[in-house]
Amino acid sequence: MGSIKPPVPCPIKCAWAEACGKWEAHYWPKDTRGRAGGGPVAIGVFGTKAEAKAATDAHWASGDCDSTSVGPVYRLPDGREFASQDLPPGSLYEPCLSLEKETADFYPKGPDGLTVYAVCPDGTHWCIDGRANNCTLPNDDVHRCWVRTGDARAGNLDVGKVGGPTCAAGAGSIQTGAWHGFLHQGYFVEHDGQIPRGAPVAAAWAPRPGAPVWVPPPGSPDRRDPRRVGGWGS
């Protein structure tokens, strides 16, 4: 998810993007989905999901699009608002389906009960709680290929291989199609880069009592496992 672009120079400070209650409706013009430059076109922003869905239904009925979608609008700490696909690099957020009761349990959770995505410097949307493409324990749903500590909502997030059960996939970095690096102490840094001096140290925590733990739905085929959304652990 997200458009792959030339990576933004690092380090990049990360910040939590909170769903603000608005919904944006989109459509893909006919015969453009999956092609270069064939991204979604915004129909508008609406106060409720039902209103946004009605707008996409009307657009679909017109016959001039291949598909439509509805998603929450997110607000960064500085007040800027974006649909998920437009969030800038460094944004941390919880995906649309994870926010909805009927599908929330289909997404993997971290120890705080959240499913955290991060927008990488090249625009790739990385499911930190997901499964790496090179996971060495593909049938185990207890471990995390990337172990995150710190407070995602405060932007003080550290991702590595320490702090919980993990596998042997890499050393905690993320390798996308166009970028390779770490998310350390609240910053995206290049694979051989340095964390800015004075960056806060992310503290580890224990799982919150009663926090939901992701369990795959009965009979769910492994290829649809959302924990596979991510990249290569390296």
SVG drawing of the C-alpha trace seen along z (x, -y; Angstrom):
<svg xmlns="http://www.w3.org/2000/svg" viewBox="-26 -22 53 47">
<polyline fill="none" stroke="black" stroke-width="0.4" points="0.0,0.0 1.2,-3.5 3.0,-4.9 6.7,-4.1 8.7,-7.3 12.4,-8.3 13.2,-7.9 13.0,-11.1 16.4,-11.9 16.8,-10.5 16.6,-10.8 12.9,-11.2 11.0,-11.8 8.0,-9.6 4.6,-10.8 1.3,-9.1 -1.6,-9.8 -5.0,-9.4 -8.2,-8.6 -10.2,-11.8 -13.7,-10.6 -13.9,-11.8 -14.0,-9.4 -12.6,-9.9 -14.1,-8.2 -12.0,-7.3 -12.4,-5.7 -10.0,-4.2 -10.7,-5.5 -11.5,-2.7 -8.6,-0.6 -6.0,-2.4 -5.8,-0.3 -2.4,1.3 -0.8,-0.8 1.8,-3.5 0.1,-6.7 -3.1,-4.9 -3.7,-5.8 -7.0,-6.5 -8.9,-9.7 -10.6,-11.4 -14.4,-11.9 -14.6,-13.9 -14.4,-13.9 -17.5,-13.0 -18.6,-13.1 -19.6,-9.5 -18.6,-6.3 -22.2,-5.8 -22.0,-9.1 -18.7,-8.2 -20.0,-4.8 -23.1,-6.3 -20.8,-8.6 -18.7,-5.6 -21.9,-3.6 -23.1,-6.5 -19.7,-6.7 -19.8,-3.0 -23.2,-3.2 -22.0,-5.7 -19.8,-3.0 -16.7,-5.1 -14.5,-3.4 -12.9,0.0 -13.2,-0.1 -13.9,-2.3 -12.8,-2.5 -13.6,-4.3 -11.1,-5.0 -10.6,-7.0 -8.9,-10.4 -5.9,-10.7 -4.7,-13.7 -1.1,-14.3 0.0,-16.1 0.5,-19.3 -3.1,-19.3 -2.6,-18.2 -5.1,-15.6 -4.5,-12.9 -6.2,-9.8 -4.0,-6.8 -2.5,-6.5 -1.4,-10.2 0.3,-10.1 3.8,-11.4 6.9,-9.4 7.3,-8.9 3.6,-8.6 2.5,-5.8 -1.1,-4.7 -3.6,-2.0 -5.2,-0.6 -8.8,-1.1 -9.9,2.5 -8.2,2.8 -10.3,-0.1 -13.6,1.7 -15.1,4.2 -16.1,6.7 -12.6,7.1 -10.3,5.9 -9.4,9.4 -8.1,10.3 -5.1,8.1 -2.1,8.9 -1.7,7.0 1.4,5.8 1.7,5.9 -0.3,2.7 -3.3,4.1 -2.6,2.0 -1.8,2.9 0.8,0.4 1.7,-0.6 4.6,-3.0 5.1,-5.0 8.7,-4.4 10.9,-7.0 10.0,-5.7 6.3,-5.7 5.9,-2.0 3.4,-1.2 5.0,1.2 3.0,3.4 5.4,3.5 3.3,6.2 3.2,8.2 5.2,11.1 8.4,10.5 8.7,12.1 11.7,14.0 10.2,15.1 11.9,18.3 8.9,19.4 6.0,19.1 3.7,21.4 4.1,19.7 1.7,16.8 3.1,16.0 6.4,14.4 6.9,11.1 9.4,10.8 9.9,7.2 9.6,6.5 8.5,3.1 9.0,1.4 8.2,-2.1 5.0,-4.1 3.7,-4.3 1.1,-6.9 3.9,-9.2 6.0,-8.6 8.7,-7.1 9.0,-3.7 11.9,-1.3 11.8,1.7 14.3,4.5 14.8,8.1 14.8,7.6 11.9,7.4 9.7,10.4 9.7,13.7 11.0,13.3 12.5,15.3 15.8,15.3 14.7,13.0 17.4,10.3 18.4,7.9 15.3,5.8 15.6,3.5 13.1,3.1 14.0,3.5 11.4,2.3 11.7,2.1 13.6,-1.2 14.8,-1.7 16.7,0.1 16.9,-1.0 15.7,-1.0 13.1,-2.6 15.0,-3.4 14.1,-5.6 11.4,-7.3 13.4,-8.0 13.7,-6.3 17.4,-6.0 19.4,-4.6 20.8,-1.1 24.2,-2.7 22.9,-6.0 23.0,-7.5 20.2,-8.3 20.1,-12.0 21.7,-13.0 19.2,-13.6 16.7,-11.2 14.5,-9.7 15.2,-6.1 12.3,-3.8 11.3,-1.9 10.2,1.7 6.9,2.7 5.0,5.8 1.8,6.8 -1.2,5.0 -3.4,7.4 -6.3,8.5 -4.8,7.0 -6.2,8.7 -3.9,11.2 -4.3,11.9 -5.6,15.4 -6.1,16.4 -9.8,17.1 -10.6,20.8 -9.7,22.1 -8.1,18.8 -5.7,19.5 -2.1,18.5 -1.8,16.4 -4.4,14.0 -2.6,13.6 -2.3,9.8 0.9,10.3 2.6,10.9 2.1,7.3 5.5,5.6 8.8,6.3 12.1,8.2 13.5,8.3 17.2,7.7"/>
</svg>
